[in-house]
Amino acid sequence: MHIILFGSPGVGKGTQAKLLSTKLGIPHISTGDILRQAVKEQTAIGKKANEIMSRGDLVPDDVMIEIIKERIGKSDCGKGFILDGYPRSDIQAIAFDKLLNQLGINNIILINITAKEDEIIKRINNRRACKVCGHIFILEDIKNLTKCPNCSAEKSFYLRDDDTKGVIKNRLKVFNLTTKPVFEHYKKQGKVISVNGMGTVEEVNRKIISALDSRS
């Protein structure tokens, strides 16, 4: 099964990706992770990406698609993958379609996780990060704690700049302007499943699994 996990910031893509990866037995591929891995492994394309990022520039589309190609060509993607964070634009979607055609993959499904904007803002604004390990927590889960449950650091919780209301609204605006056309691109191809992201993590996961089962 080949999946693009899609949705606005704060909708729960990362959490669902991990659950789906375990249940379906296919890797969760985050574009941020594969960029870092390619750089770490010093592959030819990783070196090129590192040179670009070292200048403070964004990795261009032609380099990004080569990194995606390198990653999904590995043996653990033989049964499929869950792609998170790519494609982010119409141009990237078209390039990715061409790559999938080259690889003979024609069963890509975009899972669109949805939630109301006010709920997304509330969710993200209620997140707290640990200054030491970077782990993210829900405020209500740590409100009585003085130590980080992940690394035991004392009084390390804080609200990240990216999670303040003003920044969240801007991130959602950028998503709607640049990334949402990706949804329309795959909708025209009949390759979209939309799932309401409201509810518990387990409830949303059951909705996704049920929707995938209905397509198989």
C-alpha positions as CSV (number, residue, x, y, z in Angstrom):
1,M,0.0,0.0,0.0
2,H,1.3,3.4,-1.0
3,I,0.0,6.3,1.0
4,I,0.5,10.1,1.1
5,L,-0.6,11.4,4.5
6,F,-2.1,14.8,4.1
7,G,-3.6,17.6,6.2
8,S,-2.9,20.9,7.8
9,P,-0.4,21.5,10.6
10,G,-1.7,20.2,13.9
11,V,-4.2,17.7,12.4
12,G,-2.3,14.7,13.8
13,K,-0.5,13.3,10.7
14,G,2.7,12.3,12.6
15,T,0.8,10.4,15.2
16,Q,-1.4,8.6,12.7
17,A,1.6,7.8,10.5
18,K,3.3,5.9,13.3
19,L,0.2,3.9,14.1
20,L,-0.4,3.1,10.4
21,S,3.2,2.1,9.9
22,T,3.0,-0.4,12.7
23,K,-0.4,-1.8,11.6
24,L,0.3,-2.0,7.9
25,G,3.9,-3.0,8.2
26,I,5.2,-0.3,5.9
27,P,7.7,2.5,6.7
28,H,6.7,6.0,7.7
29,I,8.7,8.4,5.5
30,S,9.0,12.0,6.7
31,T,10.7,14.3,4.3
32,G,12.6,16.0,7.2
33,D,13.9,12.6,8.3
34,I,15.0,11.4,4.9
35,L,16.8,14.7,4.2
36,R,18.8,14.3,7.5
37,Q,19.4,10.6,6.7
38,A,20.7,11.3,3.2
39,V,23.1,14.0,4.6
40,K,24.2,11.6,7.4
41,E,24.9,8.8,4.9
42,Q,26.8,11.2,2.6
43,T,25.0,9.9,-0.5
44,A,25.7,11.9,-3.6
45,I,22.3,13.6,-3.4
46,G,22.7,14.0,0.4
47,K,25.9,15.9,-0.1
48,K,24.2,18.1,-2.6
49,A,21.3,18.8,-0.2
50,N,23.7,19.5,2.6
51,E,25.6,22.0,0.5
52,I,22.3,23.8,-0.3
53,M,21.0,23.8,3.3
54,S,24.4,24.9,4.7
55,R,23.9,28.1,2.7
56,G,20.5,28.6,4.4
57,D,18.6,27.9,1.1
58,L,15.6,25.6,0.7
59,V,16.2,22.3,-1.1
60,P,14.9,22.7,-4.6
61,D,12.2,20.5,-6.1
62,D,14.6,18.6,-8.5
63,V,16.9,17.6,-5.6
64,M,13.9,16.7,-3.3
65,I,12.4,14.3,-5.8
66,E,15.8,12.6,-6.2
67,I,16.0,12.1,-2.4
68,I,12.4,10.7,-2.4
69,K,13.4,8.4,-5.2
70,E,16.5,7.2,-3.3
71,R,14.4,6.5,-0.2
72,I,11.4,4.7,-1.6
73,G,13.8,2.6,-3.7
74,K,15.1,0.9,-0.6
75,S,14.1,-2.7,0.3
76,D,11.8,-1.8,3.3
77,C,9.5,0.0,0.8
78,G,8.9,-3.2,-1.1
79,K,5.3,-3.5,0.2
80,G,4.6,0.2,0.3
81,F,5.2,3.4,2.3
82,I,3.5,6.2,4.1
83,L,4.8,9.5,2.8
84,D,4.5,12.5,5.2
85,G,5.4,16.1,4.2
86,Y,5.6,15.5,0.4
87,P,4.4,16.6,-2.1
88,R,3.8,20.2,-0.9
89,S,2.9,21.9,-4.2
90,D,1.4,21.2,-7.6
91,I,4.9,21.1,-9.1
92,Q,6.1,18.5,-6.6
93,A,2.9,16.4,-7.1
94,I,3.5,16.3,-10.9
95,A,7.1,15.3,-10.4
96,F,6.1,12.6,-7.9
97,D,3.5,11.3,-10.3
98,K,6.2,10.9,-13.0
99,L,8.4,9.1,-10.5
100,L,5.6,6.7,-9.5
101,N,5.0,5.9,-13.2
102,Q,8.7,5.2,-13.7
103,L,8.6,2.8,-10.7
104,G,5.3,1.1,-11.8
105,I,3.4,2.3,-8.8
106,N,-0.2,3.1,-9.7
107,N,-2.1,2.6,-6.4
108,I,-1.1,5.7,-4.5
109,I,-3.8,7.0,-2.1
110,L,-3.9,10.4,-0.4
111,I,-5.4,10.3,3.0
112,N,-6.7,13.7,3.8
113,I,-7.1,14.2,7.6
114,T,-9.4,17.2,8.3
115,A,-10.3,19.3,11.3
116,K,-11.9,22.8,11.9
117,E,-9.4,25.6,12.0
118,D,-10.3,26.8,15.5
119,E,-9.8,23.2,16.8
120,I,-6.4,23.0,15.1
121,I,-5.3,26.3,16.7
122,K,-6.5,25.1,20.1
123,R,-4.7,21.8,19.7
124,I,-1.4,23.3,18.6
125,N,-1.5,26.0,21.2
126,N,-2.0,23.3,23.9
127,R,1.2,21.6,23.0
128,R,4.4,21.9,25.0
129,A,7.9,20.8,24.2
130,C,10.8,19.7,26.4
131,K,13.8,22.0,26.1
132,V,16.2,19.1,26.6
133,C,14.9,16.2,24.4
134,G,12.5,18.1,22.2
135,H,9.6,15.7,22.8
136,I,6.1,17.1,22.3
137,F,3.4,16.7,24.9
138,I,-0.3,17.7,25.3
139,L,-0.6,20.3,28.1
140,E,-3.2,18.4,30.1
141,D,-1.0,15.3,30.1
142,I,1.8,17.1,31.9
143,K,0.0,19.8,33.9
144,N,0.9,18.1,37.2
145,L,4.4,17.0,36.2
146,T,7.7,18.8,37.1
147,K,9.9,16.3,35.1
148,C,9.8,15.4,31.4
149,P,8.4,11.8,31.1
150,N,10.8,11.2,28.2
151,C,14.1,12.4,29.5
152,S,13.4,13.3,33.2
153,A,14.6,16.9,32.8
154,E,13.4,19.2,35.5
155,K,10.9,22.0,34.6
156,S,11.8,21.8,30.9
157,F,8.4,22.4,29.3
158,Y,7.8,25.4,27.1
159,L,5.5,26.7,24.4
160,R,7.4,26.8,21.1
161,D,7.3,29.9,19.0
162,D,5.8,27.9,16.1
163,D,2.9,26.9,18.4
164,T,1.7,30.4,19.3
165,K,-1.7,31.5,17.9
166,G,-0.3,34.1,15.5
167,V,2.3,31.8,14.0
168,I,-0.3,28.9,13.7
169,K,-2.7,31.1,11.8
170,N,0.1,32.1,9.4
171,R,1.1,28.4,8.9
172,L,-2.5,27.5,8.1
173,K,-2.6,30.4,5.6
174,V,0.5,29.1,3.9
175,F,-0.9,25.6,3.9
176,N,-4.1,26.8,2.2
177,L,-2.3,28.8,-0.4
178,T,0.5,26.4,-1.4
179,T,-0.2,22.9,-0.2
180,K,-4.0,22.5,-0.5
181,P,-3.8,22.4,-4.4
182,V,-2.0,19.0,-3.9
183,F,-5.4,17.8,-2.5
184,E,-7.2,19.0,-5.7
185,H,-4.5,17.4,-7.9
186,Y,-5.1,13.9,-6.4
187,K,-8.9,14.4,-6.0
188,K,-9.2,14.9,-9.8
189,Q,-7.5,11.5,-10.2
190,G,-9.9,9.8,-7.7
191,K,-7.1,9.0,-5.3
192,V,-8.3,10.9,-2.2
193,I,-9.8,9.5,1.1
194,S,-11.0,12.2,3.5
195,V,-11.2,11.3,7.2
196,N,-12.5,13.6,10.0
197,G,-9.6,14.1,12.4
198,M,-11.8,14.9,15.3
199,G,-11.9,12.4,18.1
200,T,-9.4,10.3,20.0
201,V,-6.2,9.1,18.3
202,E,-7.6,5.6,18.3
203,E,-11.0,6.7,16.8
204,V,-9.3,8.5,14.0
205,N,-7.1,5.6,13.3
206,R,-10.0,3.3,13.1
207,K,-11.7,5.6,10.6
208,I,-8.6,5.6,8.4
209,I,-8.2,1.8,8.5
210,S,-11.9,1.4,7.7
211,A,-11.6,3.8,4.7
212,L,-8.5,2.0,3.4
213,D,-10.3,-1.4,3.7
214,S,-13.2,-0.1,1.7
215,R,-10.8,0.8,-1.1
216,S,-9.0,-2.6,-1.2
